[in-house]
Amino acid sequence: MATEPADHALGRSRGEWTTELHLACEQGGKPLSMLLTAGHGGDSP
């Protein structure tokens, strides 16, 4: 199986491709920053 480059936000969970979205927000809920990372095998139990 081919591996994805480190700068791609793709991972595998139960055989499917997944991503995770991490948000840092202010108290009012306005997004301050976003980070997209690869999903992990345990994301979909």
N, C-alpha and C positions, 0 to 999 in steps of 0.2 A: 504494500500500500504506500502511496506517495505521501510525504509529509508536507504540511503547509508551512510557508515561511513564517518567521516569528512576528512579522508585522501584519499578518492577516488575523482577523478576529474570528476564526472558525475553530470549533472543537467538536467532539463527538459525545452524544448522550444517547444511550440505547441504540447505537448504530446510525443515528441521524445527525446531521450537522446542526450545531447550536452556537449561539453567541450569548454573552452576558452584557448587560448595560448597567454601568455604575454611575449614579448621579450624586453630586454634592449640591444641596439646595440651601438657600437661606431660610429663615424661619417662616417667611411668607410663602414659601413653596417655589420661588423663582430659581430655576437651575443656574448654578454658578460654574460647574464644570461637568464634563462627561468623559467616561472612559469605556471603550468597547473592547472586551476581551473574549477569549475562547471559552466556550462552555466546558463543563466537566462531566465525567461519566455518571456522577450521582445527582445531576440536576433534575432528572425526571424519574423519581423512584416509582 
